[in-house]
Amino acid sequence: MRDGSQGRLRCQADGIRRWLESTQGMPFSDILKPDRVRQAIEACGQHLRKCTYSFLLTLYAFLSQVISTDPSCRQATAALLAWRGLHGKRNGSVDTGPYCKARGKLAEALPANLARQVAAGLAGKRGKGSLLRGRPIKIIDGSACSMPDTPENQAEYPQARTQKPGVGFPVMRFVLVLNLACGVALNAAMGPYRGKETGETALLRKLEDDFEAGDVVLGDRYFCSYWQIALLLRRGVDCLFRMHQRRRIDMHKGQHLGHWDHVVKWTKPQERPEWMDEAMYQSMPAELEIREVKRRVHIKGFRVRVLVLATTLLDAQQYPAEELMRAFRARWHAEVDLRSIKVAMKMDVLRCKTPEMVRKEFWMHLLAYNLVRTIMAEAAGRGDRLPRDISLTATLQLLRSFAPLVALLPGPIATQMHALLLEALSKEVVGDRPNRYEPRAIKRRPKPHRLLNEPRHKAQRRMERNAK
């Protein structure tokens, strides 16, 4: 009996092993190995199962969907049907129902954990640059995205108050922590667009564990507050923010370090914020030593004329004022990265109809983005370049062209195609355009469609009455 049971277990293990090997033609399976995904699935309390829409194949299909030029579920099922036919599996259809149910069964933590793992792996290898004595630099920034107008989404992510009921769309606010050197999204926090404790600073407090001693955090002036700087300093993290517009500065006070460069003491506010309990308030330092650096900006076309920075990097010998200015200017990479995620990778408008699936789709976009960044870094290494030298748009174009071909080819030829992809990417270098500026306007005129200013069902009833 025992020998028979062991034989059946061996047969099952061999079957699963062969099935895992057959997934090598799926998107990003050369980077996101099936064994790695299997471990992440089991870590979420789910078990690998052998069926038409297994967790593994569903995850790969979901990845293919978010990176495709046509992110519809029908396109994803059509691609999966073609892949199954290539591997001799004739059963299947383009019916989206089973695929959507399979996506719903994926653990919400699965794409989030994988996205963080891929980001941590790349940041560990290519996460340090030349600025600020080679210290790890992390950028924080926030944005928002919309989703379908369903009752479930409206309940959890209500639309902005400026929109009429039935006309607007649910909105999700999120904050990203990005690595400056390689561009990966290390982590994210999301929440409703309006309500208590839904602002970017509140979301950032959920990400405190992502900052380690020795890191330097770059952020815009929205994050430049006494409490935020104090929380970062408690973790041994330095910060470099643009000065908040409400804080008045006087360059004649404090310890003089150079021209428009001094160290002053900020006093702890007397009023305790609502989100902070009394014990935490008492543990906060009574004063903070902050270095303030001011410079005039003489760059044609730039809106900023005077830039004031607040930083905890107090040593002017190790961190000269001009290097601080160069480092803060690199913060603009966050704006470009957000544009890449939302526009190039189409995360600006999410497609799922329930909050749980919206969050899965959000994390799947970040996972795909981090995988694309990993390929860019690999290509940069072949061309002796920096990861940010490679064009993300060109990478997406080449991936979308190569992926269907690689899925059709046997292993050795697929490996050659992968090498050809990296060789082509190593030459897709972003142009050096210092101090470039463009008007924030478009030349192409949109078609003059009227705006829907009432719920759709009311507009339909009005059309019915007018037709009688």
C-alpha positions as MATLAB code, in Angstrom:
seq = 'MRDGSQGRLRCQADGIRRWLESTQGMPFSDILKPDRVRQAIEACGQHLRKCTYSFLLTLYAFLSQVISTDPSCRQATAALLAWRGLHGKRNGSVDTGPYCKARGKLAEALPANLARQVAAGLAGKRGKGSLLRGRPIKIIDGSACSMPDTPENQAEYPQARTQKPGVGFPVMRFVLVLNLACGVALNAAMGPYRGKETGETALLRKLEDDFEAGDVVLGDRYFCSYWQIALLLRRGVDCLFRMHQRRRIDMHKGQHLGHWDHVVKWTKPQERPEWMDEAMYQSMPAELEIREVKRRVHIKGFRVRVLVLATTLLDAQQYPAEELMRAFRARWHAEVDLRSIKVAMKMDVLRCKTPEMVRKEFWMHLLAYNLVRTIMAEAAGRGDRLPRDISLTATLQLLRSFAPLVALLPGPIATQMHALLLEALSKEVVGDRPNRYEPRAIKRRPKPHRLLNEPRHKAQRRMERNAK';
ca = [
       0.000    0.000    0.000;
       2.814    2.341    0.932;
       4.707    1.629   -2.324;
       1.539    2.271   -4.335;
       0.952    5.609   -2.600;
       4.551    6.671   -3.201;
       4.216    5.739   -6.860;
       1.077    7.856   -7.262;
       2.790   10.807   -5.557;
       5.768   10.479   -7.904;
       3.457   10.449  -10.908;
       1.642   13.542   -9.657;
       4.933   15.339   -9.004;
       6.231   14.455  -12.475;
       2.991   15.685  -14.038;
       3.161   19.020  -12.221;
       6.862   19.369  -13.085;
       6.158   18.831  -16.813;
       3.254   21.244  -16.603;
       5.437   23.897  -14.947;
       8.094   23.456  -17.637;
       5.455   24.001  -20.327;
       4.773   27.519  -18.995;
       8.146   28.809  -20.165;
       6.538   30.422  -23.213;
       4.308   32.676  -21.125;
       5.054   36.420  -20.678;
       8.064   37.200  -18.437;
       8.425   33.535  -17.431;
      12.195   33.811  -18.030;
      12.384   36.457  -15.254;
       9.385   35.497  -13.135;
      10.203   31.802  -12.901;
       7.305   29.359  -12.359;
       8.956   28.021   -9.193;
       9.123   31.549   -7.798;
       5.446   32.123   -8.571;
       4.570   28.749   -7.039;
       6.294   29.732   -3.783;
       4.448   33.074   -3.761;
       1.122   31.274   -4.344;
       1.749   28.900   -1.455;
       2.867   31.808    0.771;
      -0.588   33.350    0.219;
      -2.246   30.184    1.545;
      -3.243   28.852   -1.872;
      -2.179   25.604   -3.505;
      -0.959   24.905   -6.997;
      -3.597   23.040   -8.954;
      -3.578   21.489  -12.385;
      -6.583   22.746  -14.353;
      -7.423   24.893  -17.366;
      -7.108   28.188  -15.483;
      -4.576   27.374  -12.792;
      -3.257   30.109  -10.547;
       0.031   30.108  -12.468;
      -1.487   30.403  -15.942;
      -4.052   32.932  -14.727;
      -1.291   35.134  -13.319;
       0.682   35.008  -16.578;
      -2.464   35.706  -18.602;
      -3.276   38.669  -16.334;
       0.266   39.987  -16.886;
      -0.146   39.610  -20.628;
      -3.439   41.473  -20.412;
      -2.147   44.556  -18.576;
       0.864   44.953  -20.872;
      -1.047   44.420  -24.118;
      -2.166   47.236  -26.406;
      -5.644   45.658  -26.097;
      -6.140   45.051  -22.347;
      -9.536   43.370  -22.727;
     -10.340   40.006  -21.152;
     -11.303   38.600  -24.552;
      -7.846   39.373  -25.914;
      -6.277   37.646  -22.885;
      -8.385   34.507  -23.343;
      -7.648   34.476  -27.082;
      -3.893   34.628  -26.410;
      -4.173   31.884  -23.805;
      -6.215   29.716  -26.200;
      -3.500   30.091  -28.857;
      -0.802   29.201  -26.311;
      -2.701   26.104  -25.187;
      -3.158   25.006  -28.797;
       0.584   25.363  -29.344;
       1.157   22.896  -26.497;
      -1.299   20.378  -27.918;
      -4.247   21.213  -25.657;
      -7.254   21.486  -27.948;
      -9.966   22.179  -25.374;
     -10.782   25.775  -24.582;
     -12.658   28.801  -25.855;
     -12.545   32.586  -25.850;
     -15.383   32.756  -23.328;
     -14.195   35.272  -20.721;
     -16.344   33.924  -17.867;
     -13.998   31.158  -16.621;
     -10.972   33.435  -16.945;
     -12.632   36.230  -14.951;
     -13.648   33.746  -12.240;
     -10.050   32.465  -12.123;
      -8.745   36.025  -11.711;
     -11.168   36.502   -8.830;
      -9.707   33.455   -7.062;
      -6.164   34.851   -7.136;
      -5.112   36.068   -3.702;
      -4.991   39.858   -3.544;
      -1.575   39.677   -1.891;
      -0.061   37.563   -4.702;
       0.673   40.271   -7.323;
       1.596   42.727   -4.546;
       4.171   40.354   -3.049;
       5.626   39.500   -6.439;
       5.878   43.170   -7.406;
       7.785   43.931   -4.198;
      10.072   40.909   -4.663;
      10.983   41.840   -8.245;
      11.621   45.455   -7.192;
      13.773   44.462   -4.215;
      15.829   42.108   -6.393;
      16.622   44.776   -8.976;
      17.177   47.529   -6.378;
      19.647   45.271   -4.571;
      21.706   44.946   -7.762;
      21.303   48.321   -9.472;
      19.731   50.523   -6.794;
      22.666   52.848   -6.079;
      23.763   55.802   -8.158;
      26.484   58.437   -8.064;
      24.547   61.209   -6.291;
      24.888   61.948   -2.569;
      27.950   59.727   -2.077;
      26.237   56.698   -3.601;
      23.572   56.376   -0.932;
      20.271   54.652   -1.875;
      17.858   57.370   -2.982;
      14.107   56.754   -2.901;
      11.518   59.089   -4.417;
       8.026   59.426   -3.001;
       5.138   60.784   -5.039;
       1.410   60.373   -5.329;
      -1.214   60.297   -8.038;
      -4.698   58.947   -8.731;
      -6.517   56.695  -11.186;
     -10.169   56.090  -12.019;
     -12.212   52.939  -12.487;
     -15.648   51.815  -13.769;
     -18.654   53.499  -12.194;
     -20.152   50.550  -10.311;
     -21.934   50.679   -6.916;
     -19.188   48.534   -5.350;
     -16.394   50.813   -6.564;
     -18.311   53.956   -5.590;
     -18.812   52.632   -2.058;
     -15.096   52.094   -1.438;
     -13.553   54.722   -3.735;
     -16.130   57.535   -3.992;
     -15.874   60.068   -6.773;
     -14.753   63.650   -6.250;
     -17.277   66.031   -4.724;
     -17.008   68.310   -7.754;
     -18.733   65.644   -9.899;
     -22.468   65.061   -9.989;
     -23.809   61.676   -8.827;
     -24.094   59.264  -11.732;
     -21.789   61.351  -13.932;
     -18.346   60.983  -12.355;
     -16.150   57.959  -11.774;
     -14.708   56.382   -8.622;
     -11.169   57.567   -7.930;
      -8.311   55.826   -6.114;
      -5.421   57.802   -4.638;
      -2.038   56.097   -4.331;
       1.519   56.857   -3.241;
       4.569   55.140   -4.729;
       8.084   54.619   -3.396;
      10.433   54.558   -6.388;
      14.133   53.753   -6.609;
      15.924   56.652   -8.295;
      18.738   54.637   -9.873;
      16.743   51.900  -11.632;
      13.171   53.252  -11.539;
      11.367   50.268   -9.994;
       8.315   50.781   -7.787;
       9.427   49.419   -4.410;
       5.999   49.630   -2.790;
       2.684   51.457   -2.905;
      -0.185   52.444   -0.650;
      -3.679   53.197   -1.905;
      -6.914   54.564   -0.550;
     -10.005   56.644   -1.391;
      -9.551   60.014   -3.005;
     -11.473   61.842   -0.288;
     -12.228   61.392    3.395;
     -10.240   61.419    6.632;
      -6.692   60.079    6.516;
      -6.782   59.614    2.738;
      -4.167   62.209    1.769;
      -0.722   61.411    0.404;
       1.007   61.970    3.748;
      -1.417   59.563    5.451;
      -0.740   56.925    2.784;
       3.009   57.486    3.118;
       2.849   56.609    6.814;
       1.688   53.134    5.780;
       4.992   52.701    3.913;
       7.373   53.539    6.771;
       8.834   50.023    6.815;
      10.124   50.485    3.268;
      12.714   53.011    4.434;
      15.960   51.744    5.943;
      18.777   53.449    7.792;
      21.074   55.172    5.288;
      18.366   55.896    2.710;
      17.750   59.372    1.346;
      14.145   60.288    0.513;
      13.273   62.817   -2.199;
       9.865   64.438   -2.243;
       7.988   67.553   -3.256;
       6.938   70.250   -0.794;
       3.685   68.492    0.109;
       5.741   66.037    2.215;
       7.888   68.744    3.826;
       6.422   68.746    7.339;
       7.906   68.564   10.823;
       6.174   65.255   11.536;
       7.210   63.554    8.325;
      10.861   64.541    8.737;
      10.834   63.465   12.393;
       9.373   60.049   11.505;
      12.052   59.492    8.870;
      14.876   60.560   11.186;
      13.694   58.045   13.789;
      14.476   55.322   11.251;
      17.909   56.753   10.391;
      16.635   58.073    7.048;
      17.656   61.460    5.651;
      15.339   63.543    3.496;
      15.555   66.178    0.795;
      12.304   68.053    0.196;
      11.282   71.249   -1.450;
      10.332   73.759    1.232;
       6.613   73.936    1.963;
       5.065   77.143    0.673;
       3.600   78.071    4.078;
       6.893   77.965    5.972;
       8.693   81.285    6.115;
      12.503   81.307    5.916;
      15.095   83.847    6.977;
      18.589   83.230    5.623;
      20.073   85.619    8.189;
      19.351   83.228   11.069;
      20.953   79.955   12.142;
      24.389   78.509   11.423;
      25.787   79.966    8.205;
      27.260   77.356    5.825;
      27.582   79.367    2.630;
      25.701   81.660    0.298;
      21.987   81.109    1.017;
      22.863   77.944    2.905;
      22.316   77.592    6.655;
      21.186   75.241    9.427;
      18.258   76.278   11.630;
      16.145   74.640   14.324;
      12.511   73.832   13.750;
      10.375   73.703   16.883;
       7.806   70.970   17.447;
       4.262   72.256   16.804;
       2.184   72.721   19.938;
      -0.926   71.223   18.369;
      -1.014   67.442   18.121;
      -2.409   66.122   14.814;
      -5.482   63.889   14.961;
      -3.712   60.831   13.589;
      -1.053   60.902   16.341;
      -1.727   59.615   19.855;
      -0.426   61.393   22.957;
       2.362   58.883   23.626;
       3.737   59.285   20.129;
       3.486   63.066   20.360;
       5.504   63.095   23.585;
       8.174   60.866   22.013;
       8.751   63.297   19.155;
      11.858   65.517   19.459;
      11.323   69.079   20.704;
      13.523   70.448   17.914;
      14.885   69.396   14.532;
      18.048   70.643   12.890;
      17.185   71.413    9.285;
      19.445   72.688    6.562;
      17.819   75.218    4.248;
      19.333   75.907    0.824;
      18.072   78.591   -1.519;
      19.041   79.123   -5.162;
      17.812   81.163   -8.098;
      16.889   79.162  -11.205;
      18.097   80.740  -14.444;
      16.845   78.118  -16.907;
      14.878   79.336  -19.880;
      11.316   77.992  -19.970;
      11.264   76.678  -16.376;
       8.428   77.896  -14.156;
      10.426   77.868  -10.894;
      12.526   80.990  -10.412;
      13.568   80.542   -6.764;
      14.018   77.059   -5.277;
      14.321   76.452   -1.534;
      15.187   72.995   -0.199;
      14.890   71.566    3.295;
      17.156   68.643    4.153;
      18.623   66.698    7.063;
      21.956   66.353    5.204;
      23.696   68.937    7.356;
      27.357   68.441    6.347;
      28.167   70.999    3.645;
      31.527   69.353    2.939;
      30.054   65.933    2.155;
      26.887   67.276    0.568;
      27.561   70.603   -1.197;
      24.566   72.802   -1.952;
      24.944   72.394   -5.705;
      24.858   68.605   -5.404;
      21.682   68.861   -3.341;
      20.153   70.897   -6.164;
      21.181   68.265   -8.729;
      19.755   65.501   -6.549;
      16.440   67.284   -6.097;
      16.188   67.925   -9.817;
      16.381   64.145  -10.256;
      13.085   63.983   -8.351;
      11.429   64.772  -11.685;
      12.056   61.141  -12.604;
       9.061   60.319  -10.395;
       6.805   62.379  -12.671;
       8.164   60.578  -15.730;
       7.798   57.176  -14.052;
       4.205   57.899  -13.069;
       3.480   58.958  -16.633;
       4.998   55.706  -17.884;
       2.879   53.614  -15.521;
      -0.370   55.488  -16.118;
      -0.089   56.367  -19.812;
       2.360   53.985  -21.491;
       1.118   51.018  -19.428;
      -2.527   52.216  -19.361;
      -3.085   52.275  -15.599;
      -4.733   55.692  -15.737;
      -8.164   54.062  -16.069;
      -8.541   50.660  -14.420;
     -11.074   48.227  -15.883;
     -12.262   45.950  -13.061;
     -15.704   46.373  -11.511;
     -15.128   45.478   -7.862;
     -12.702   47.040   -5.342;
     -10.852   43.766   -4.733;
     -10.251   43.222   -8.457;
      -9.296   46.889   -8.887;
      -6.542   46.442   -6.293;
      -5.357   43.252   -8.007;
      -5.262   45.065  -11.339;
      -3.331   47.934   -9.753;
      -0.675   45.600   -8.352;
      -0.540   43.642  -11.601;
       0.334   46.853  -13.420;
       3.127   47.547  -10.935;
       4.386   43.962  -11.286;
       4.461   44.310  -15.080;
       6.182   47.697  -14.770;
       8.872   46.258  -12.470;
       9.436   43.334  -14.826;
       9.843   45.756  -17.729;
      12.329   47.751  -15.628;
      14.233   44.528  -14.927;
      14.550   43.814  -18.649;
      15.696   47.408  -19.222;
      18.395   47.022  -16.546;
      19.559   43.739  -18.083;
      19.804   45.370  -21.504;
      21.623   48.376  -20.009;
      24.190   46.032  -18.459;
      24.966   44.538  -21.860;
      25.539   47.972  -23.336;
      27.492   49.303  -20.318;
      24.781   51.875  -19.648;
      22.628   52.949  -16.730;
      19.125   51.427  -16.369;
      17.480   54.809  -16.913;
      19.348   55.276  -20.202;
      17.042   52.746  -21.897;
      13.698   53.894  -23.322;
      10.697   52.363  -21.558;
       8.403   53.000  -24.522;
      10.847   51.240  -26.869;
      11.072   48.348  -24.393;
       7.288   47.947  -24.394;
       7.182   48.035  -28.188;
       9.874   45.365  -28.540;
       8.339   43.178  -25.827;
       4.940   43.288  -27.493;
       6.555   42.288  -30.791;
       8.856   39.556  -29.455;
       6.556   37.881  -26.900;
       4.169   36.171  -29.392;
       7.118   34.851  -31.412;
       9.014   33.541  -28.399;
       5.905   31.621  -27.300;
       5.910   29.754  -30.643;
       9.587   28.791  -30.672;
      11.411   25.867  -29.031;
      13.703   26.522  -26.065;
      17.105   27.071  -27.755;
      15.707   29.404  -30.420;
      13.641   31.261  -27.827;
      16.864   31.864  -25.856;
      18.469   33.313  -28.980;
      15.473   35.574  -29.507;
      15.744   36.774  -25.917;
      19.410   37.642  -26.489;
      18.443   39.474  -29.688;
      15.796   41.417  -27.742;
      18.356   42.540  -25.151;
      20.844   43.481  -27.860;
      18.234   45.621  -29.612;
      17.191   47.241  -26.341;
      20.772   48.149  -25.437;
      20.729   50.513  -28.430;
      17.372   52.136  -27.577;
      18.879   54.967  -25.569;
      16.844   57.937  -24.357;
      18.028   61.135  -26.003;
      20.023   63.619  -23.937;
      17.844   66.742  -23.917;
      19.011   68.967  -21.042;
      16.695   71.781  -19.965;
      14.054   70.726  -22.474;
      10.666   72.381  -22.072;
       7.368   72.121  -23.918;
       4.036   73.969  -23.624;
       1.397   72.118  -21.622;
      -1.032   72.135  -24.517;
      -1.973   69.929  -27.477;
      -2.220   70.956  -31.114;
      -4.637   68.232  -32.284;
      -8.238   69.328  -31.749;
     -10.520   66.674  -30.219;
     -13.839   65.837  -31.830;
     -16.583   68.150  -30.509;
     -18.647   65.604  -28.582;
     -21.049   66.886  -25.964;
     -20.369   65.988  -22.339;
     -22.704   63.692  -20.423;
     -24.028   65.909  -17.622;
     -26.585   63.509  -16.160;
     -26.700   59.766  -15.382;
     -26.863   57.646  -18.533;
     -30.196   56.015  -17.715;
     -31.810   59.447  -17.337;
     -30.401   60.553  -20.696;
     -31.780   57.384  -22.304;
     -35.279   57.986  -20.883;
     -35.180   61.586  -22.112;
     -34.257   60.351  -25.598;
     -37.194   57.911  -25.492;
     -39.624   60.678  -24.587;
     -38.310   62.943  -27.331;
     -38.663   60.151  -29.908;
     -42.420   59.766  -29.248;
];
